[in-house]
Structure formats: structure tokens, C-alpha cells
Amino acid sequence: MARTGRQAWTASVRETLAKPLTSYYLVLAVSGLLIGFGMVMVLSASSVTSYEELGSPYTIALRQAGFLLVALVVGLFAWRMPLNALRVLVYPLLLVAVTLLGLTFTPLGQEVNGNRNWLDVGLPILIQPSEIAKLTIILWAADLYARKRRLLHLDRHIVIPMLPVTGAVAALVVLQHDLGTALVLFAIILGMLFVAGLSARTFLVIFFAVAAVAASAASASGERVGRILSYTDPFADVSNSGYQAAHGLMGLSTGELSGSGLGAGVQKWGTLPGAHTDFVFAVIGEELGLIGTLSVLVLFGLLAYVGFRIARRARDPFARFAAAGITVWLMVQTLVNIGMVLGMLPVIGIPLPLISYGGSALVPTVVALGLLANFARTEPGAQAALRAHRSRRARRRTAGGTVPQGTVPPTTTSRRNDSTTRSAPRPVGRPVREEG
């Protein structure tokens, strides 16, 4: 009996996964859950800092809500934009990203925590151009590989001009002394080269060259070297280089199974730097415990699954490459941030996607998720299924509500009626053609 039940459940899961709109609805659902959870955690983690510095426990959370509103508006355009129109924009977007990165080296650039990676363009907030650059180089490389897809069996067509262009963008970020963001950009570049089918030997050569550049950049700052070395034992220098990592581990360790309760964390009361930004995962562990942290991991795991599923199933080559690049970006950044909080990686200042506070990171990430939903509509049968769904909703609205129970919609002929009444009229129409 139990075996039969498991077989039925497995069959049901396989049937659901085989539906053409599974990726589409799954990416929307997971994105919504992560965005909503992120807003709740920003409010909880920032309440003390917001009250002490701005006079209200809600100010930082309200700013994040404003960023989210902008992100949703732009993400909606990305969700509905035709792929051909999106591809027209990739070169202008690359030019904008490079220009903004270059402006950080002018008087408009602002230095924060030793990194000159912020830009003051007269807005109430600072802009971090390197966050825009992450999504931009993915879209540009995806368009490049889609146009060269018949030449990708040759390594030189995979590497040139992709590596020089994206390497120049990453070099600008390295010059800003923003090692964390530079590492994410390096991971994106390597991921795109891997997805394009670069040979193993050439990939390893580029990988070790990138690792050498990263190591050289890390060793250029004594403070950064201290943070990197302290991650093996942050409690050895808990008052200096290991301070943030140690207090993050303290927060996680006190959470146990279910945590101290939402809003009841202690570390955010001034002892944990970056509680609502880079170390928000530590606040999740303290307030929601193992259950909360595992829930976050499950959601990001689902996002990784659906992202790579879209990359594998999408018919449009640009959608395939872009979906793979977006998924690599978000998963690498997630793993680095969580590994940093767990003490498994050095503290290098990378936000947790959709959960950490910050408009410069939130807007491109939400736009990327909108693009994933857009790409999911290029899977086999997805366009036809969406049209059928809209047609059913239109019929229900025309009929003034739901179809009465026990009746058959006028455009559908049931199997029973077809077998017993041969004279029943069949719907006639032109077959629906798939859109790429």
C-alpha cells in the first residue's frame, strides 16, 4: 500500500513537471516568496539601526519598499518585453554600465568602507553600478553567443570577443577595490564560458588565470588579507578582524531549531555590523532558527532548479544562454553570502539576493527574475498553454462567472459525448502555431 502511494505521488510530480507552464508558474511563485520574505527580514533586521540613526524603526524598510516598487515596475517590463526588443537593448545597456563604472573614478564617485564603488548622481540615494553590470554582461554575452551559435564548436569564437569585453568590465570593478563583486563577475564570466561549451583545457587555463588575478587583488589590501585569514578562526581575533564573522556565528548558534522569534533577535542591537545587509542570514538564523534558514535554502534551491530547467528547455538560444547566466549569478552570490555567514568563506561583503537591504542590488535581481519568467514562455507548448488559459478566463468572464458544474464548455467535446453521439459538432479552427 505504501509503495503504491509513493508511486502515485511520484507519477503526480512527474506529470506536474511535464506541463508546459510549470517553469513559468514556479519562477513566479518562488520569486514572490523570496521577495516577500526579504521585505519581512529587512524590517526586522534594520529596525534597531533605523530607529537609532533615523528616528523610526520603519524608515529603512520603507526605503526598501520604495526600491521594490521600482524593481517590480521595471521587472514587469522585462517580463512582458519581446526577446527581439530586449536584444536590441543589450549594447546600449553595456555602454551605460561601463560609463557608470567609469564615473566612479571621477568626483561623482563615493568611497564606502574602502571601496570606491558608489556613484552620487544627485538622487537621494547612491547607486552601485557594478550591480547593474552583473545583469548587463549576462545579457550581452547571451546575445553574442546566440548570434554565433553555429561557431561555438571553436574555442576562439567562445572566448573572443566575450572574454576581453567582460574582463574589462570586471577590471573596472577590481580597480574600485570591490573584491566581493569582482568575484561574482568572475564567476558569471566562467559560467557563461562553460555554458557556451568551452573545452576543458581552455576553461582550466582561464580559471587559473582568473584565480591568480583574484588572489593578487585580495593581497593588495592588508585589511582584506586579515579578514580572509581570520575566517578559519574568527574568535581568535574577535575584537578586530573576526568581529563580524564571530557575531554572525553567535546569532546562528543561539537560534537553535525555531529561533528566538521574529523581531526578538539580540545581535542586531549594535553588535552585528551589516545585520540588514550582508549578514541578514545570521538574523534569520537567530530569529527563525534552523527552520527559517533551511526554508531559505529550499527556496533558493527551487530557484536554481527552475532557472537551469528554463535554460535547458527554452527554444530561443538567447533565452537559454541568458537563463543559465542569471541562474549562475544568483546561485554563486547566494552560496558565497551564506558561506560567508556560516564561517566557511571569508567576509567579502556580498548581499544575499532578494533578502538583503539595498536598491542597487534589488532592482537588477528582480528584473532578472522577470526575464526568467519571460524566458519560460519560450519552452515547448508554453505559448499555446498561456493562450488557452487566457481563452478560458475570457469565456468565464463572458458567461458571467464559472461554468456550471456538470456542463461542458462550448469549445470542448467530452470523450463520452464523442463516443455516444457521432453527430455532435466538433470545433473547427486553424491550429495554433508555437512561438519561438
N, C-alpha and C positions, 0 to 999 in steps of 0.2 A: 504493500500500500504506500509506504513512504517513498519507495523507488518510483512508483507511478506518479506520485505527487511531484517529485523532483523533475521527472521527465516532462510533465505537463508544464511546470514552471519554466524549465529550460526552453521548451518549444515556444512558450508565450514570449519569452525575452527575445528569442531569435526572430520571431515574427514581427515584433515591435521594431527591432533594429533593422529589419529588411525594408521597412516602409520608407518611401522616398523623402518624407519630411521629418524623419527622426532627428537628423543633424540640425535642421533648421530650428525646430522647437527646443531641442536640448541646449543649443548655444544661447538661445534667448532666455531659457529658464535658469541656467547656471549663471549667466551674466547678471540677471536680475537679483538672484540670491546673493551673489558676491557684492554687488553694488549696495544693496540694502544692508547687508551685514557690515560692510565697510563704514557706512554712514553711522550706524549704531556705535561701532567701536571708536570712531573718531570723536563722537560726542563724549563717550565715557573716558577715553584716554586723555583728551585735551581739556576736560572740564576744570581741573585744578590750575593748569598753566594759563588757561583762558581767563579764569577769574583773577589770578594774581597779576597778570600783565595787562589785561584789557578791561577788567572790572565786571565781566559777566562770564558765567561758565558756558554760555552758548555761542559766544562770538566766533570762535574758530570753527565750530560745527556749522554755523550759519554760512561762513565763508565757503566751507566745503560744499554745502548745499548749492551755493551760487555757482561754484565750479562745475558741480554735477549737472546743473540746469544747462549750462553752456555745452557741456560734453554731450548731453542727451540730444540737444538740438543738432549739433554737428554730426553726432553718430547716426541720427535719423537720416540725414542727407546721405551719409556713407552707405547706410543700409539700403536705400532706395536708388542710389545712383547707378546708371548703366555702366557696365565694366569698360566699354569703349570710351565713355566720357572720363572715367577715372584714369584710364591710361594716358589720356591727353594731358592730364594734370601732373604726371609724375616728374617730368623735367622741371616745370616751374616750381613744384614743391621742393625739389632738390636744391634749386637755386636759392629759394627762400631760406631753407635750413642752413646752407653753407654761409649765406650772408649774415644770418643771425648769429651763427657761431663766430664769424669773423668780428662782428660788432662787440663781442665780449672783450676783445683786446683793445677797444677804444675807451674813451672816458665814459661811455654808456655802460660798460661792464662793471659788475659789482662782485666783490670778493666776500664769500661767506665760508667760514670755517676753513680758511686756507685755499679754497677752490674758487677760481675766477670763472664761474660757470653760470652766472646770473646776469640778466640784462634789464636795465631800467629804461623803459621807453615812454615814461610819463604816465603809465597806468597806476592804479592804486596798489598793484602787486608787481613783484618781479617775475620775469619769465626765464625759464631754463631751456634754452634752445636745444640742448643735447637730447632732451626727451622727445622733441619733435623729430630730431634726426633719426632716432631709432626706427620709427614707422616709415619715415621717408626713404631710407636706404633699402628697406624691405620691398616697398612698392616699386622703387626704381629698378632694383635687381630682378624682381619678378617680371617686370615688363621687358627688360633686356633679355632674360632667358626665354620668355615666351616668343620673342621675335627670332631668337637664334636656336630654337629648339631642335632644328634639323642638323645643327652643327655641334651639339653638346656631346657628341661622342669623342670630340677632340678637346684635350685639356686646355689648350691655348684659348679656345673660344669660351671656355668657362671662366678662365682667370682674367682675360683681357676683354673689355676694359673694367670689368667689375671690381677686381681687387685694387687697382690703383685709385679708382674713384672713391670707393668705400673706405679704403685705407687712409686717404687724405682726410675724409670726414672724421675718422677715429683719431687721426693725428692731432686735429684741432682740439678734440676733447682731452687728449693726453696733455697737450700744452696748457689746458685750463687747470691741470693738476687734479682732475676728477677721475681718479683711477677706477672707482666703482662703475661709473657709467661707461668708461672706456672698455672695461672687461665685458660688460653686456654687449657693447657694439662688436667687440672681437668675436664673441660667441655667435652673434647674429651673422656676421660675415662667414665664419666657419660653417655654420648651419646651412646657409644658402649655397655655399660651395659643395657641401656634402649632398644636399638635395638635388643639385644640378647634375650629380653623377661624376664628380671629380675622382680620378684614380686614387687609390690608397696611397701610393708612393708620393704623389704630388701633394695630397692632402696632409700627410705627415710632415713633409718639408715645411709647408706653410704653417702648420700647427706649432711646430717647434720655433719657427721664426717669430710668430705672434707671442708665444710664451716668453721668449727672450726679450721682446720689446716690453711686455708687461712687467717682467722682473726688473728690468732697467728703470722703468718708470716708478716702480714701488720703492726701489732703493735710493731714489733721488731725494726722499724726504726722511729725515731722522725720526720725526713723529710717526709717520706712516709705518716705518720699519718697526718701531716699538709696538704699535698696535698689532701688526702682523705676528710678531714674535710672542706677544702676550696671550694670543688666543689659545695656545697649548695649555696655559695655566693662568687664567685671568686673576685668580685670587692671590697669585704671587706678588702682584703689584696692584692691589685692589683700590688704592687711593690715587693711582695715576693712570697708566696706560690700560689697565684692566678694569677700570671703574665701570664703564658702561656695560661691558660684557658680563661682569660679575653680578651686577644688579639685575640684568636681564635674566640670568640663571636663577637668582634668588626669587624673582617673580614667578618663573615657571615652576620652581620646586615647591612653592607654597600653595599652588593651585590644586594639587592632587587630582582627584577624579572629576569633581564637578565645580571646583573653583570656589572663591570667596563670595561670588555673586556679582552680577553686572553692576558696575559703578563702585564696588566695595574694595577695589584694589588699593594697595598701600604704596607700591613702587612709584606710581605716577605723582605722588606728593613730593616731587622735587628731587628724589634720589635716582631716578632713571632718566637720563638725558634722551630726548627723542622718543618719549613714550607714545606720542600720537603720530610719529613719522616712521623712522627706520625700525624702531623697537616695539611697534604696536602688537606684534605677535607675542611678545612677552606679557603684555597686558591681557591679551586673550587667554594665555595660559594661566595667569594668576586669577582672573575673574571668572572664567568659564571652565577652567581645568582641562584635563585630558580630553573630555568630551568635546569641548569647544575647539581645541587645536586639531583633533582628528577630523572634526567636521570641516574645518578649513582645508585640510589636506585632501579630503574626499572631493570637495567642490573643485579644487584646482586639478585633481586627478581626472575628474569628469571633463573639465575644460580641455585638458591635454588630449584626452581620448577623442572628443568631438573635433578638436582642431586638426589632429592628424587624420581623422576619418574624412573630414572635408577635403584635406589635401590629397588623399588617396582616391576619393570618388568623384571629385569635381571634373567636369568635362572640359572646362576652359583652362588652357595651360597657364595663363596669368593667374587665375584663381588658385590653381594647385600650388604654384610656387609661393604666392603671397600668403596663403593659408599656412603653409609649412613654416615660412619665416616668422609670421606672427606668433605661431604656437611655440616655436623655439625661443623667441624673445621672452614671452610671458613666463614660460616654464623655467628658463635659466634664471631670470630675475627672481622668481618665486623661490627656487631652490637655494639661491645664494643668500637671499634675505633670511629665510628660515634657518639655513645652516649657520648663518652669522649669529642669530639669536640663540641657537642651541649650543654655541661654542664650538661647532665643527669647522667653521671657516673664520677668517679674520674679519674684524669690523671694518667695512669699507664704504659704508654709507649708501645703501641701495634700498629704496622703498619697496614695500610689499604691494604688488599691483592690486588696485581697486580697494585696498584696505587702508593703506597709509594716507595721511593727510598730504595734500598738495595738488594744486590745479594743473601745473605744468606736466605732471605725470598722469593725472586722472583723465584729462581730455584726450590725449593720443591713445590711451588704453581703451577708453570707451569707443572711440572711433574705430579702433582695430577690431573690437568685438562686433560693431555694426558691420564692418567689412566681412567678418567671418559669416555672419548671418546672410549677407549678400551672396557670398561665395557658395553657401549651402544650397542656394536656389539653382545652382548650375549642376547639381547632382542629377543622375538619371531619374526621370519621372517627376522631379520636384516641381517644375513649372506647371505641368499638367495637373498635378495634385493640388497646387495652390489655386489654379483656375477653377477646378471642380469644387473646392472648398468655398470660394467666393460665390460661385453659382448657386450652391446650396443655401448660403446665407441670404442671397438676393431673393431666392424663391420663398424662403421663410418670411422675409420682410414683406414680400408682395402678398403672401397669404395671410398676413396679419399676425403671425406667430409661428409656433411649431406645427409640424404636420401632425394631424390627429392620429392617435395610436391605432394601429391595425390597418392603416391605409398605406398605399404605395404611391410615392411621388409620381407625378405625371410623366417624368422623363425616364422612369425606371420600370422595367418589366421583370417581375419576380420569376424565379425558376418554376414555381408551382403553376402560375398562370400560363407560362410559356408551354408547359408540358400538357396542360389540360385544354387550353383554348388556343388553337393554332391560328385563329382569325384575329387575335389581338394585335393591334398595330405596333410595330417596332419603331423606335426613334431613328430618324434619318438625319444625317448631318455629315459635314466634312470632317475627316479625322483630324485630331489635334496634333500639330507638329511640335516636337520638342525644340526649345530654345537653348542655344549653347551658352 
